[in-house]
Amino acid sequence: MDNCGNQYDTQDTKNSGIAGIEMTSDEAKYACKREKKTNDNIMTTDVGTEVEIEKFGLDGDDGDDLLYGVEDIPPWYMCILLGFQHYLEMIGATVACPFILTPALCMEEDDPNKANIISTLVFMSGIITILQSTIGTRLPIVQGGSFSYLIPSLAIMNLPQWRCPPPEIMAGLNYEEKTELWQVRMREIQGAIIFAALFETIFALTGFIGFLCRFITPLTVAPAICMIGLSLFKNVTEQISKNAPVAISMTLLLIFFSQHLKGVEIPTLRGKNRKFPLFRVFPVILALLIVWGICTILTLTNVLPEGDPARADAKLKILQGSPWFRIPYPFQWGWPTVSIGAVLGVLCGVMTSTIESIGDYYACASISKRTSPPTHVMNRGIFVQGLGCVLSGIWGSGNGSTSYSNNIGTITITKVASRRVVQVAGLIMISLSLVGKAGAIFIGIPDPILGGMFCFIFPLITAVGIQTLSEICLESSRNIFIISFALFNGLAVSQWAASNPNSIKTGSTDFDSLLQILLSTGMFIAGVTGFILDNTVAGTDRERGLTERNATEETSSKIRDTTYDLPWGMEYIQKTKFFQWIPISPTYNDILNKLGR
């Protein structure tokens, strides 16, 4: 263990201190927190992260030490500032989910309930973030809305019985009838999320997640995650087409800030030599403020005509109709309905979200200078995430929850991996979600601006999937075939199913709906294709990326890292042998996986 509290090989670090200088433990710790190095190989944005590090994506240079470790507690003002930054990092992707979902629910553009749905999703994200960082993985992980749940939800709403009525019929409905029209659809999605997420909690509680990890490689993960971003291109083009010049301006600004100006750093008030990579960390916020501000000026001068979706007052009715304060409550849209097809469809999203989160746990542990998460941490993290998704379904957020890799990447910039900061971020999410006008402000963003922003965000989701391929051998013809075939199969089958909703006729309406949902969900088709081929086509462990993973898990299993211990009751848990058989217990003895390795 070095003077910063990190675990390293003792032969490599013995008597080394920092930069080869011997010093006392206090001096070394102070030097660790003072020393900061710039890594040109790291690019972090507020919507996606590209990282390079030995096994998990970062340069594992010992000199690149953290200012605050996982268990350190920064000053209160720093907790608030960094917590608010995490909030800004997650809010863009989180509010995108309701923006895409609500039109499929047959909700009108200016319905104030859009703001209530966003507030509910942010509220639940705050709760799940606190649970995850306190009793889940205990790592500084932020939870937010998941696109993995959005794709099957859209597939469900594309079924004939859930498609929106023609515009002429919608125009003849009163407000109460329109409200019931979207709420009955929301209740169908709620029920699917609740029961699908229950499977996630059961899988984790029984240790099935740890067992499944033995068979899931990047060849399964990459195609599934890539299809999340690729499947949403039609939704993006619909928003862009409402005012292409505004949307393109938004996209170009995002590219300019995040790529061309990422090396530009702005001086701060903390000292002459302290600079902040503003454009690298907040490209979306900056571009949004600029384009939205220009649209406001063009609206006030009537350059944008009445009825133009790019006008800043296009959704003013939502802001006016939203309450100042509103507390989300369980079953606020009515009692959920349940259908087998919808549950199994959303279960595909659950599995994709689970796989994505497992990868994030490894990455966060590496960035935070902790040992590789043992099996019980994986099980407990997914258990808490599943429990949070069940609560999200009960509260009616219209979405589930997943870990956010972009917030994990923020740690590489701030050098603050404190879980207390993330807990404060969760409290900020909850506090701001109770202000109804705050959610209405995000809803008020003109659709063309959102289209330009989505054109930048969604490809980065695909990039997350591509990043996972760094663990496998890309020179292998076997791997190249599996990846390419899985992606093409996912695109082809899902597009065919979406274009031919009445082609499947087995004689059972429920079974027809189930097959329609599954075949319309591109990430399910791509993931299953990759999983089957990867586990049936002959290939070495090194080809599949298992050699490094097994070595890392073997090393971490020999080191007991108290970071992952629960905050309460550890003395009793360690004394009671029964907890060794509980997959989410810190003392869990994972015999099956040890034998498998």
N, C-alpha and C positions, 0 to 999 in steps of 0.2 A: 504494500500500500504506500502511495507517495504522500507527500506533505499536504496535498490538497484533498486527501481522502479517497483517491481513486485507486482501483486495483490494477496492478501490473505485475509482470514477472519479476520476482525478487532479484534474480541475477542481473537483470537489465537496469534496475533502478537503485540497487544498493549503494548507499553513500553518494548518490549522484546529486541530490539537491536540485537546484534549478540552474541550467546553463553551466553545469559542472562545478558549482560553487557550494561548498558545505556551509550549512547555516542551521540555526535552531528551528524547531518546528513552527514557532510563532512567526519568525522572520520569513520562513519559506511560504507559510500560508498567506502572509501579507503580500509577498512577491507574486504568488499565484494569482491573487485577485487584482494585482496591478498590471500584470503582463498581458498585453493584447496584441495579437498578430492578425494581419489581413490575409485572407485566403482568396486569391483571385479565381480559384476554381469553384467558388460557391456563389450561386445566384439565388436570391430569395425574393419572391414577390408576395403581394397580399392575397394572391389567389392560387399560387402553385410554387413548388420548390424543386429546384434541380440541385442535387448534391452529389459529391464524389467522396466516398470514404471507404476504405478497405472493404468491409462486408456490407455496410449499411448506408453508404453514401456520403461520408464526410472524410476529410483528411484527418486522420487520427494522430496528428502531431501533438506530442506531449506538451509543447509550448503553448498551444492554443487552449489555455485553461479557462474555466468558468469564473465569472465574478461571484456568482452565488450558485451553490450546488442544489440538488433536489431538496435536501432537508434544511438548507439555510433559509433564514427569514430576512429579506431586505427591509430597509426603513419603510414606514407606512406610506409615505408619499411616492416612493418608487413602486411599491406594490400597486397603488392606484393608477399611476401613469402607465406602467407596463401592462396592467390588467386591462386598461382601456384600449391599449394598442392591440391586445389579443382580441378584444371585442370588435374593433375595426377590421381586423384580419378575417374574422369568421362571418361578419354580417353580410358581406357581398354574396358569398355562395349560399348562405342560409336563406336569404330573402328570395334568391332566384328560384327556389323550389316552389313556393306558392305562386310566383308569377307565371310559371309554366303550367302548374296544375289547375289553377282556378278557371281558365277558359274551358278546360275539359269538363269541369263541374257544371258548366252552363251558367257561371256567375258573370254578371255584367261588368264592364270595365270600370264603372264608377260606383260599384257597390262598396259601401264603407266596411262591410264585413271582411273584405280583403285584408284591411289593416288589423282586424281582430285575429285572423288566422296567422298572420306574420307575428303578431305579439305573442300568440300562444306558442308558436314554434320556438321563438327566441327564449320565452319563459322556460319551456321544458329543456332547451339546450343548456341554460344556466344551471338547472337542477342536476341534469345528468353529468355536466362537467364537474360539479362539486362532488358528486358521488364517485365518479371515476377517479379523481385525483385524491380522494380521501380514503375510500375503502375498496376501490377497484384495483387498477394496476399500481396506484400510488405514484405514477409518473406525471409530469406536467403536460397532460394531454387535454386539449379542448375538444368538446363534442358539439356537433351542429347538424343541421339538416342534411339528408343524404340523397344524392341523385340515384343511388342504387334502389331506393324505394320509389322514386319518381317514375322510372321507366315502366315497371309492372303496373303502377297505378294508371298511367296513360293507356296501357294495353287493356286494362279492365274497362276504362271509360270508352274505349273504342268498340266494345261489344255492341251489337245492335240494340239491346235493351237499355243501354246507358248513353247512347248518342243524343246530342242536344236536338231539340225540336227545330224546325225551320224558322228563319227570322220572322216570318209573318205570324206564326203562332206565338213566338216569344213576345212580339209587340202587343198582342192582345191579352197578356197575362197581367194581373195586378201585382203589387209588391209582395204580398203574402204568398201568392202562388209561385213567383219567381224565387222567393227565399226557400220554399219547400222543395223546389226543383233542384237546387244545388245542395241543399242539406241532405236529401235522401241519398245522393251520390257520395257525399262526404261520409255518411254513416256506413255505407258499404266499404269504403276504404278504411275507415276506423276499425271495423270488425276484422278485416283482413290483416291489418297491422298488429292488432292485439294478439290474435291467435298465432300468426306467423312468428311474432317475437317471443311468444311463449315457448315455441320449439327451440329458439336460440338460447333461452335461459336453461331449458332442460338439457340441451346438448352440452352446455358449459358445466352445469351442475353434476352431470354424470361423467364428465371427463372425456366426452366424445370429441370435443374440439381438439384437445391435445392429441388424441388418437388420429383424427382426420389430418392433422398437420403432416403426418408421415407420408401421406399420399398426394398432398397438394404442393406442387412446385410452381415456379414462375410461368411454366407453360400452361397452367390452368388460370393463374391469376391475371397475367398480362392480357389475354384475349377478352376476358370478362370485363376488366376495368376499361380497356380501350373502347369497347362497345358502348360504354355509358356515354362517353363524349360523342362518339360517332352517331349514335342513335338520335341525338337531339338536333341534328342539323336542320331539319324541316321547321322546328319551332323557332330557330334562329332566323331563318330566311323570311318567315312570316313577319317577325318584328322589324327586320331591316327594310322590307318592302314598303313599310308605312311612310318612311322618309329616308331614302338611301343616302343622300348627302350627309345628314346628321349622323346616321349610324356609322358610315364609313369614317367620318371625322373622329368619332369616339374610338374606333378600332385603331386608326392610325396614331392617335395620341397615346394610346395604351402601348402600342409597339415602340413608339419613340421614347417614352419614359422608361419602360421596363428593359429595353434592349440597348438603345443608343446612349441613354443617359445613366445607365446603371452604375457606371464608374464615377459619376459626379457626386461629390459629398458636400454637404452644406455645413458651414461652421455653426457650432452651438454656443450657448452661454456658459458651458461648463469649463471652458478653457480654450486657449489658442490652438492646441493640438488635437482637440476633440471635434470630430466631424461626424455627421450623420448621413448615411446613404438614403436620402429622402426619396429619390426617384426609384430606387431599387425596392424599397419597402412598401411605399404607398402609391404605385402607379395608377391603380384603379380610383382611389379617392381623389387624386389630383385631376385626372382626366374627367371624372364625373363632375367635379366642381366647375371646371372650365367650360365644358360643353353645355352643362345644364345652365350655367350663368349666361352663356351666349344665347341659348334658347329663350331665356327669360327676357333678355334685352330685345330680341327679335319679336317676342310676344307683345311687349309693352309698346313697341313701335309699329305693331301690326304688319311687319314684314312677313311673318307667318300668318296665313289667312285663318279665319275662323274654321274650326273643324279639323285643322291639321294636327295629327297625333303628336307632332314634335312641339306643340305649344306648351309652355310651362303651366298653363291653367287648364290643360285638357282633363285633368283628374282632380280639379279643385273641390269638387263635390265630396270626394272621399275625405279630404282634410277637414272640411266643414262639418261633415256628419259623424266624424269620429269623436268619442268622448275623451276628455282630458285624462281620466284615470279609469282603468278597467282591470279587474282581476279575473284571469282565466279560471274556469272551474270544470270539473269532470262532466262529461256528457253534455256539454253546452249546446251541441247541435242535435241532441236527441240520443236515444239508445241505438248502439251500433247494430247493424245487420251482418249476418255471416253466410257466406257461400263457399263451398269447398274449392271451386275454381279460383276465386279471388284469393283465398288464403294460400293456396299452393303457388299462385302467381307471385304474390308478395314474398313468399318464402325464398324464391329465387333471388330477390333483392336482399333478403336477410343474409343469405349465404355469401353473396358478393361483398356486402358491407363487412361481414365477419372476416373474410379473407383480407380485405383491404386494411382493416383495423389491426390484424395480427402483424402485418408488415410494418404498420406505424409504430407498434409497441417495440419492435426490434430497433427501428430507426431512432425513436425517442430515447431509448436506453443508451444507445451508442452516443448520441449527441450530448446526453446528460452525464456522460462519463460513468455509467453504471454497468454492471455485468449484464450479460444477455438474460432477458426475462425467463425464469424457469416455467415449467408447465403450469404450475398452480396460478401464476400471475396471468398467463394467457386465459386460463379457464375463468378466473375471477373477473378479468377485464371484460370478456365477452358476456359473462353473466350479468354484470352491472349494465353493460350496454343494452342487452336484451331486456332487462327489467325496465330501463329507461324508455325503451321503445314501446313496451306495454303501457307505461304511464302516458307516453305521448299519444298513443291510440285512445286511451281513456279520456284524455283532455281534449282530443280533437284537433291536433296540429296538422293532420293530413300528411304526415311524414314520420319517418323514424329518426334515427340518430347514428352518426358514425364519427370516428376520430378524424381530425383535420390535420393533414400532413403539412399544410402551409403554415399553421401555427407552430408546429414542431420546428419547421425551418427558421422561424423567427428567433429561436434560441441561438442559432449560429450567429446572428447579428447582435443581439443584446448581451449574449454571454450570461444570461440569467435563466437557470433551469429550475428555479424554486417553485415547488408545488403551491406555495402560499400565493404566489402571483396569479396562478391559474385559478385558484379558489376565489380570489378577489375578482377575477374576470367573470367567473360564474355569477357572483353577487351583482356585478354591474349589468350583466345580461338580464337577470331577474328584475332589477330595479327599473331599467329603461323599458322593459317589456310591459310594465304596469302603466306606463304613460302612453295612452292610446294615440296621441298626436305623433309620437315618435315613429310608430309603425306606419301611420298615414303618410309621413314624409317620404318614406321609402317607396310606398305605393304610388306616390305622386310623380315619380321619375317617368318622363315620357317614354313610350314604347320604343321608338327608334334608338334612343340612347341605350336602353336595355339590350336591344338587338346587337348594337355595336359592342357592348360589354360582354354579352354572352359569346359573341364571335371570338373573343379573346380568351374567355374563361374555359369554355368547353374543350377546346383543343388541349388545354393544360391538363384536363382530366385524363385525356388519352395519353398524354405524356407521362403521367404517373404510372400507367400500365406499362409503357415502354421501358421506364426506368427499372422495373423489376427484372427485366431480361438481362441486366448486367451480371446476375448471379449464375447464368447458364452459359454454355459454350455456343456462341452464335456462328461458329465455323462448321458446326455439325449439320449435315443435310437433313438428318432426322428432325432436329429442332426447328430448322427453317420451314420444313414442310408442315409440321404441326401448327406453328404459329400462323402461317399464311392461310392454311386451310381452315383453321378455327375462325379466324377473322372473316374470311370470305363467306364461310358457311353461316356465321351469325348474321351478316348483312343480308345475304340472299334469302335465307329462310324467313327472317323477320319481316322483310319487305314484301315477300310473297303473301305471308299470312295477313299482314295489315291491308294489303290490296285486295284480298279475297276472303272477306270475313265470313262468307256463307258457304265456303267450299268444303268445310269439314262437317260431315253428316254421318254420325255413328249410330243414330237412333236414340241417343240419350242427350237431352239438352244440356244437362250439367257437365257431362263428359266433353261435349262439343265446346262448351265455354272454357273448360280447363285447358284443352289442347290449343284452343285459339289464343289464350293468354300466354301459355308457355312458348308457343311457336312465334308469337309476336314480340317476345322479349329477347332482343338480340344478345344481351349479355348472358342470358341463360344458355342459349344455343351455343355461343362461342365458348363459354366456360365448360360446359358438359363435353363438347367436342374435344377441347384441349385435354380435359381430365381423362377421357376414355383413351385417346390416342397415346397420351404420355404414360399411362399405366399398362398399356398393352403392346406398344411398339418397343422392341428391345433397345436399351440404352444404358450407358454406365451411370453411376452415381455422380461422377464429375460432369458428365454431359447435362444431367438434369439439375445440377446445382445443389445436390444433397451432401456432397463431401464437406464443404465448408460449413454448412448448417449443422451437420452432426458433430463436427469438431468443436464448434462454438458451444453447442448445447452440452457436450460432454465436459467442457472446461467450466462452464457456469454452474453445472450441477455439483462440482466439487467445492465451490465457493459459496458460502452463505452470506448473502447481501441483505442486511437488515432494512434496507430501503423499502423492500417489498413487504415487510411485516405490517400487520394491521395496527392501527393506532391504539387500540384498546384490547385487553384480554389476552395478550400474547403469553403471559406467564401460565395462565390456565390452559391455553391451547397446547403449549409445549409439554405440559405435564400429562395431558390426556391423550392416550394412544389412539383413541377412536378417531381423532381428527386426522390421523395419518391416512385414513381411507376416504376422506372428503376431498374431492378434486379441487375445490376452491380454497382449501385450508393452506396456510403458509408452511405447514409441516407435512403436506401431502407427499406420499412416497409413490412416485409414478413408475411402478414396476414394469408395466407393459411396454412403455416407451423405452425404458432402459434395456429391456430384452430385445426390442426391435432394433436398437442401435448396435 
